[in-house]
Amino acid sequence: MTLAISSLDPLALYADQKKFDCEHALINKFVAGSLRQQVAKKLSAAFVLVDTELENKFVGFYTCSMASLDRGMLASLSKGSLPHQLPCVRIGMLGIDKRYKNQQLGSRLLRHAIVNMVATRHIGCYGMTLDADAAAVDFYLKNGFTLLEERKDPNPTPMFLHIETAIQSIE
């Protein structure tokens, strides 16, 4: 197995993309039906993890976009005054096919996203935000994210990773 991460090409064919199953119905439906169109329309960027030995088999992915976060969401985390809106990178979705679970591939994709976010700091980026499903909250906590609100199981929980924490985690 040889895995590689690259930008999703909306015109490329990825083996088994339509069969992708990360055991989350909404994400599976998105990958099968909307992922290519969203990237083609520049609504988000997507990065795919493929097995190059298996004709670029679709193993996992994440989407990201630019966003802003209201400073009120960071009241308990901020030190000093902040503008009303903070520039952030937003992770929309992240998933690994269930046949590839327990290989740290989700962490590999998240690290890739964090490295990309750190690269944007030169144009203004305060951190990374996402809404974690109940089953993913602990994964993101282990990777340096903090809760912006108490867990809202079964609803997604807003989380945040400060740019400085991200820089320290990749150095």
C-alpha positions in Angstrom: 0.0 0.0 0.0 1.4 3.4 -1.1 -0.7 6.3 0.1 -0.4 9.9 -1.2 -2.3 13.1 -0.4 -3.0 15.6 -3.2 -5.5 18.3 -4.1 -8.7 16.8 -5.4 -9.0 17.2 -9.2 -12.7 17.4 -9.9 -12.1 16.0 -13.4 -10.0 13.0 -12.2 -11.4 9.6 -11.6 -10.6 8.0 -8.2 -11.2 4.3 -7.9 -14.1 3.4 -5.5 -15.0 7.0 -4.7 -18.7 6.2 -5.1 -18.2 3.2 -2.8 -16.5 5.3 -0.1 -17.9 4.4 3.4 -16.6 6.1 6.5 -19.7 4.9 8.4 -21.2 8.4 8.4 -24.2 8.6 6.0 -24.0 12.4 5.4 -20.3 12.3 4.6 -20.7 9.2 2.4 -23.5 10.9 0.4 -21.4 14.1 0.1 -18.3 12.2 -1.3 -20.5 10.2 -3.8 -22.6 13.2 -5.0 -21.3 16.7 -4.2 -17.6 16.7 -3.5 -16.5 17.2 -7.1 -19.1 19.9 -7.8 -18.2 21.8 -4.6 -14.5 21.9 -5.5 -15.2 22.7 -9.2 -17.3 25.7 -8.0 -14.5 26.8 -5.7 -16.7 26.6 -2.7 -14.0 24.7 -0.8 -10.7 23.0 -1.5 -10.5 19.2 -1.0 -7.5 17.0 -0.5 -7.7 13.3 -1.1 -5.7 10.4 0.3 -5.4 7.7 -2.3 -3.7 4.3 -2.6 -1.5 4.8 -5.7 -0.9 1.0 -6.0 -4.6 0.4 -6.4 -5.3 2.9 -9.3 -5.7 5.9 -7.0 -8.2 4.2 -4.8 -10.1 6.8 -2.8 -9.1 6.2 0.9 -10.0 9.5 2.6 -10.3 13.2 2.2 -10.9 16.5 3.9 -12.4 19.8 2.7 -11.4 23.2 3.9 -12.3 26.8 3.2 -11.7 30.3 4.5 -14.1 31.4 7.2 -14.5 33.9 10.0 -15.2 33.2 13.6 -17.0 35.7 15.9 -14.7 36.7 18.7 -17.5 35.9 21.2 -16.9 32.3 20.4 -13.3 32.6 21.7 -14.1 34.7 24.8 -12.7 32.1 27.2 -9.6 31.5 25.1 -8.5 35.0 24.0 -5.9 37.1 25.6 -6.4 40.8 24.9 -8.7 42.5 22.5 -9.6 41.0 19.2 -11.5 42.3 16.1 -15.2 41.2 15.9 -14.5 38.7 13.2 -11.3 36.5 13.1 -10.0 35.0 9.9 -9.8 31.2 10.1 -9.5 28.0 8.0 -12.6 25.9 8.4 -12.5 22.1 8.0 -15.8 21.1 6.5 -15.5 17.4 6.4 -12.8 14.8 7.0 -13.3 11.0 6.5 -11.4 7.8 6.2 -12.9 4.7 4.5 -13.8 2.1 7.1 -11.5 -0.5 5.4 -8.5 1.8 6.3 -9.5 2.6 9.9 -7.0 2.3 12.8 -4.0 3.3 10.8 -3.7 6.9 11.9 -4.8 8.1 8.5 -7.3 10.6 9.9 -4.4 12.1 11.9 -2.3 12.2 8.8 -5.0 14.1 6.9 -5.6 16.5 9.8 -1.8 17.2 10.0 -1.9 18.0 6.3 -4.7 20.4 6.9 -2.9 22.0 9.8 0.3 22.4 7.7 -1.7 24.1 5.0 -3.4 26.4 7.5 0.0 27.4 9.0 1.1 28.3 5.5 -1.8 30.8 5.3 -0.7 32.7 8.4 1.1 35.3 6.2 -2.2 36.5 4.8 -4.0 36.5 8.2 -5.2 33.4 9.9 -6.0 33.2 13.6 -6.6 29.4 13.6 -8.7 26.5 12.5 -12.4 25.9 13.3 -14.7 22.9 12.7 -17.9 21.4 14.0 -17.1 17.9 15.3 -19.6 15.1 15.4 -20.0 13.4 18.8 -17.8 10.5 17.7 -15.0 12.8 16.6 -14.7 15.2 19.5 -12.1 13.2 21.3 -10.0 12.8 18.1 -9.9 16.5 17.7 -9.1 17.1 21.4 -6.2 14.7 21.1 -5.0 16.8 18.2 -4.9 20.1 20.1 -8.4 21.5 19.4 -10.4 23.1 22.2 -14.2 23.1 22.7 -15.8 26.4 21.9 -19.0 25.2 23.5 -19.9 22.3 25.7 -20.6 19.1 23.8 -23.9 19.1 22.2 -24.4 15.4 21.5 -25.8 14.3 19.2 -25.3 17.7 17.4 -21.9 18.8 16.2 -19.7 20.6 18.7 -17.8 23.8 17.6 -14.0 23.4 18.1 -11.0 25.6 17.5 -7.2 25.3 17.1 -5.2 28.5 17.6 -2.5 29.2 14.9 0.3 29.3 17.6 -0.7 25.9 18.9 -0.7 24.6 15.3 2.8 26.0 14.6 4.1 24.3 17.8 2.5 21.0 16.8 4.3 20.8 13.5 7.7 22.1 14.5 
